Amino acid sequence: MPNLSIIPAQAVMDRDLTATHLRVLCAIGLHTNKLGGGVWTSLNTLADEAGVSRSTVKRACEELETRGYLRRTERPGTTHLYEVVLDPGHLGEPGVSSSGRTDTQVIAVTPKRPKLTTPHNELVELVDALKLTYPKRPEEPPYPALLKAVDAALAAGATPHQLERAADRYRVHCQLNGTEPQYVKSLVRFLTDGVWQTYDVKTVYGRTREEWARSGQDVLEFDRLLEEAR
């Protein structure tokens, strides 16, 4: 894999682009020819290199195309053809930066993924599932930080089912209490601070261990059934 990626300087200076947009553009820029074209890399590869999901790559490409930094040619039955536009010229005079220089491109380092212990594809799948379940907030959590948070929770012994169950129960909690989006806990903090464990209430046949004990049933049987269900 190349060590550098060539992208338009205007993209770096464009405050309307997010870090995710730039990561995806950098990932595409790894595969261009000298003119910025000739990219037919798959979505899976771009997602892996940018450290985001396939759906995030698609959304980022749409925004990059809208803003003139990317051209896509659809090719039915195969991967799309991408071209990084090295001289967009839509934020001012083509090829001229705000400092008056005529530089039209900048060398950007390759996007780096955080070091993880769980296979990347498994993490992406779980992160996407959690984001669908988790209550909405005004802003999207940083994807690399979310990958690290989920990976750390799994490494500490949590299962994907536990995390999804806790996220769903927190969603229900927020709905019942009418929690405004701005007061919803960050998903990253929900995981890293161990808040998810509060909502991971373990039940067997719909009852907690305490409810088994109060009804006179054998709590050791509860523990055995719970262990089998994992």
MARRORO-746522 format. One line per field, with one value per residue (C-alpha): residue number from 0; x, y, z; residue in one letter. Coordinates in pm, 1 decimal, always signed. Last residue first. Layout:
N
num	[NUM; ...]
xx	[X; ...]
yy	[Y; ...]
zz	[Z; ...]
residuo	[a; ...]
// end
This chain:
230
num	[229; 228; 227; 226; 225; 224; 223; 222; 221; 220; 219; 218; 217; 216; 215; 214; 213; 212; 211; 210; 209; 208; 207; 206; 205; 204; 203; 202; 201; 200; 199; 198; 197; 196; 195; 194; 193; 192; 191; 190; 189; 188; 187; 186; 185; 184; 183; 182; 181; 180; 179; 178; 177; 176; 175; 174; 173; 172; 171; 170; 169; 168; 167; 166; 165; 164; 163; 162; 161; 160; 159; 158; 157; 156; 155; 154; 153; 152; 151; 150; 149; 148; 147; 146; 145; 144; 143; 142; 141; 140; 139; 138; 137; 136; 135; 134; 133; 132; 131; 130; 129; 128; 127; 126; 125; 124; 123; 122; 121; 120; 119; 118; 117; 116; 115; 114; 113; 112; 111; 110; 109; 108; 107; 106; 105; 104; 103; 102; 101; 100; 99; 98; 97; 96; 95; 94; 93; 92; 91; 90; 89; 88; 87; 86; 85; 84; 83; 82; 81; 80; 79; 78; 77; 76; 75; 74; 73; 72; 71; 70; 69; 68; 67; 66; 65; 64; 63; 62; 61; 60; 59; 58; 57; 56; 55; 54; 53; 52; 51; 50; 49; 48; 47; 46; 45; 44; 43; 42; 41; 40; 39; 38; 37; 36; 35; 34; 33; 32; 31; 30; 29; 28; 27; 26; 25; 24; 23; 22; 21; 20; 19; 18; 17; 16; 15; 14; 13; 12; 11; 10; 9; 8; 7; 6; 5; 4; 3; 2; 1; 0]
xx	[-2446.7; -2774.5; -2600.9; -2448.0; -2787.6; -2938.3; -2667.4; -2691.9; -3071.1; -3030.8; -2792.1; -3060.9; -3293.1; -3650.6; -3807.1; -4003.4; -3781.0; -3470.2; -3597.3; -3691.0; -3340.4; -3187.8; -3394.1; -3707.7; -3807.7; -3749.4; -3394.5; -3287.3; -2964.3; -3005.1; -2758.8; -2880.9; -2643.8; -2367.1; -2399.3; -2279.5; -1933.1; -1759.6; -1612.4; -1941.6; -2190.5; -1903.4; -1865.1; -2242.7; -2260.2; -2529.2; -2860.9; -2910.3; -2888.5; -3143.4; -3408.1; -3499.0; -3874.8; -3841.6; -4008.7; -3825.6; -3487.4; -3532.4; -3641.6; -3323.1; -3120.8; -3280.8; -3184.3; -2824.5; -2802.5; -2937.0; -2696.4; -2402.4; -2505.6; -2560.4; -2216.9; -2064.0; -1880.5; -1560.0; -1318.9; -1194.9; -1552.2; -1583.2; -1242.7; -1337.2; -1663.8; -1484.0; -1206.9; -1456.2; -1650.7; -1336.0; -1257.7; -1617.1; -1633.6; -1988.6; -2256.8; -2406.5; -2748.3; -2800.6; -3024.6; -3109.3; -2900.7; -3047.0; -2927.7; -2593.4; -2549.2; -2602.6; -2353.1; -2097.5; -2153.9; -2097.0; -1794.4; -1645.0; -1692.5; -1530.4; -1232.8; -1150.5; -1133.7; -801.9; -785.0; -512.0; -683.0; -698.8; -465.2; -561.1; -261.8; -75.4; -180.7; +13.3; -155.8; -297.9; -380.2; -94.1; -144.7; -67.3; -285.0; -310.2; -677.3; -574.5; -578.3; -618.4; -957.2; -1067.2; -1290.0; -1451.2; -1558.4; -1211.7; -1214.1; -852.7; -741.0; -1078.1; -1036.5; -1172.9; -1369.4; -1487.2; -1762.5; -1707.4; -1867.7; -2206.7; -2325.4; -2041.5; -2130.7; -1883.4; -1799.9; -1640.8; -1495.8; -1402.5; -1691.2; -1900.2; -2176.2; -1923.2; -1763.2; -2108.4; -2210.3; -1871.8; -1912.4; -2255.8; -2126.4; -1815.6; -2035.4; -2254.7; -1948.6; -1836.3; -1539.8; -1168.3; -1063.0; -859.7; -1124.2; -1409.8; -1215.5; -1141.1; -1501.9; -1629.4; -1419.8; -1128.5; -1192.5; -968.6; -824.1; -836.1; -639.9; -423.3; -110.7; -308.4; -531.1; -527.9; -428.3; -648.9; -958.6; -845.6; -762.9; -1112.2; -1262.4; -1053.9; -1138.0; -1512.8; -1473.6; -1286.9; -1583.9; -1609.4; -1788.8; -1468.1; -1308.5; -936.4; -832.9; -1066.9; -917.3; -574.3; -702.3; -596.7; -283.1; -234.5; +94.8; +250.8; +132.9; +0.0]
yy	[-1704.9; -1890.1; -2181.7; -1945.8; -1797.1; -2142.9; -2240.3; -1915.0; -1947.1; -2308.9; -2184.7; -1932.3; -2220.0; -2091.6; -1948.8; -1670.9; -1405.5; -1584.2; -1601.9; -1232.9; -1149.8; -1345.6; -1147.6; -1273.4; -1290.3; -1662.6; -1603.1; -1242.2; -1046.2; -669.5; -520.0; -165.0; -86.3; -271.0; -21.9; +255.7; +95.7; +429.9; +319.6; +191.9; +465.5; +711.9; +611.9; +605.2; +960.7; +986.5; +1129.5; +1480.8; +1655.5; +1410.5; +1507.6; +1232.7; +1171.5; +937.1; +640.0; +703.2; +743.2; +418.9; +237.3; +353.7; +248.1; -94.9; -118.3; -17.5; -273.7; -550.6; -459.9; -460.8; -790.0; -957.9; -845.5; -1012.9; -831.0; -984.5; -692.7; -743.3; -695.1; -366.4; -251.6; -332.5; -143.0; +163.3; +142.8; +123.2; +414.4; +625.5; +550.0; +640.9; +977.1; +988.9; +1147.8; +1470.1; +1578.0; +1242.7; +953.2; +665.5; +349.5; +70.0; +173.0; +293.2; -35.4; -239.8; -25.6; -69.8; -446.1; -482.5; -253.9; -450.3; -784.5; -648.5; -517.1; -844.2; -776.3; -677.2; -323.0; -72.5; +242.9; +279.5; +518.6; +742.0; +769.4; +1094.4; +1387.8; +1540.5; +1855.7; +1957.2; +2264.0; +2496.0; +2831.5; +3040.0; +3340.7; +3266.6; +3168.4; +2906.4; +2944.3; +2641.8; +2741.0; +3084.6; +3044.2; +2759.5; +2575.4; +2544.1; +2165.7; +2119.1; +1771.1; +1611.5; +1259.2; +1012.4; +701.3; +409.5; +203.4; -164.9; -427.7; -552.4; -213.7; +39.4; +374.4; +654.0; +861.3; +1204.3; +1345.4; +1680.8; +1873.4; +1945.6; +1709.4; +1437.4; +1468.4; +1455.9; +1144.7; +984.3; +1043.6; +878.9; +572.1; +544.3; +567.1; +284.7; +68.2; +123.9; +328.0; +274.1; +460.9; +166.8; -93.7; +115.2; +177.5; -193.8; -295.7; -30.3; -183.7; -6.9; +107.6; +415.9; +523.2; +893.9; +1158.1; +1262.6; +1084.2; +759.9; +720.2; +437.6; +605.8; +902.7; +690.5; +636.9; +1006.7; +1099.3; +856.2; +1001.9; +1356.3; +1291.1; +1128.4; +1430.9; +1642.1; +1865.6; +2197.8; +2358.9; +2323.2; +2388.4; +2024.3; +1985.3; +2295.2; +2133.4; +1862.5; +1507.1; +1300.9; +1003.0; +884.3; +560.6; +352.4; +0.0]
zz	[+2678.5; +2740.9; +2909.4; +3167.4; +3245.3; +3286.0; +3532.4; +3728.1; +3759.7; +3870.8; +4136.7; +4234.5; +4330.0; +4336.7; +4654.4; +4479.7; +4633.6; +4507.3; +4150.3; +4162.5; +4284.4; +3997.3; +3746.5; +3572.4; +3203.8; +3164.2; +3282.5; +3324.6; +3323.9; +3340.1; +3093.8; +3146.2; +3434.2; +3245.9; +2959.3; +3188.5; +3189.7; +3141.8; +2806.6; +2664.1; +2747.9; +2708.1; +2341.5; +2293.3; +2425.0; +2688.1; +2573.9; +2711.4; +2374.7; +2232.9; +2493.4; +2739.6; +2751.1; +3048.6; +2880.9; +2553.8; +2723.7; +2917.5; +2599.9; +2426.4; +2731.2; +2704.4; +2336.7; +2406.4; +2689.5; +2465.6; +2186.2; +2427.0; +2585.8; +2247.7; +2125.9; +2432.0; +2709.4; +2846.4; +2885.3; +2527.2; +2406.0; +2594.4; +2466.2; +2105.4; +2141.1; +2276.3; +2014.8; +1727.9; +1874.9; +1900.1; +1534.4; +1434.1; +1611.0; +1757.3; +1534.6; +1662.0; +1790.9; +1968.0; +1870.3; +2101.4; +2039.0; +1826.9; +1480.9; +1617.8; +1801.4; +1483.9; +1290.9; +1568.4; +1570.8; +1195.5; +1203.6; +1492.5; +1319.1; +1001.9; +1199.1; +1373.9; +1751.2; +1911.2; +1777.6; +1700.3; +1573.4; +1197.6; +1024.3; +732.4; +496.4; +535.6; +324.3; +35.2; -82.8; -415.6; -621.0; -526.6; -697.2; -390.6; -306.8; +64.0; +29.3; -224.6; -601.5; -828.4; -961.0; -839.7; -535.1; -344.8; -660.4; -816.1; -783.8; -903.3; -793.1; -862.3; -721.9; -977.6; -893.5; -1110.7; -951.5; -879.9; -1102.0; -1216.0; -1332.3; -1372.4; -1217.5; -1285.2; -981.1; -964.8; -643.1; -492.6; -644.9; -336.6; -443.3; -522.3; -180.0; -19.0; -212.7; -145.1; +228.3; +229.4; +45.7; +265.6; +575.9; +444.4; +388.4; +749.3; +870.0; +930.4; +616.6; +485.1; +571.6; +431.4; +110.8; +75.9; +140.0; -100.2; -377.6; -550.0; -905.3; -901.3; -1236.2; -1169.2; -978.9; -1271.6; -1148.5; -1099.8; -799.4; -543.8; -219.0; -304.2; -243.1; +116.8; +150.1; +29.6; +282.0; +563.8; +449.9; +460.0; +802.7; +937.9; +835.1; +530.5; +568.5; +693.2; +350.0; +402.6; +362.6; +64.9; -95.6; -88.1; -321.0; -224.8; -282.9; -49.3; +90.6; +216.2; -78.4; +0.0]
residuo	[r; a; e; e; l; l; r; d; f; e; l; v; d; q; g; s; r; a; w; e; e; r; t; r; g; y; v; t; k; v; d; y; t; q; w; v; g; d; t; l; f; r; v; l; s; k; v; y; q; p; e; t; g; n; l; q; c; h; v; r; y; r; d; a; a; r; e; l; q; h; p; t; a; g; a; a; l; a; a; d; v; a; k; l; l; a; p; y; p; p; e; e; p; r; k; p; y; t; l; k; l; a; d; v; l; e; v; l; e; n; h; p; t; t; l; k; p; r; k; p; t; v; a; i; v; q; t; d; t; r; g; s; s; s; v; g; p; e; g; l; h; g; p; d; l; v; v; e; y; l; h; t; t; g; p; r; e; t; r; r; l; y; g; r; t; e; l; e; e; c; a; r; k; v; t; s; r; s; v; g; a; e; d; a; l; t; n; l; s; t; w; v; g; g; g; l; k; n; t; h; l; g; i; a; c; l; v; r; l; h; t; a; t; l; d; r; d; m; v; a; q; a; p; i; i; s; l; n; p; m]
// end
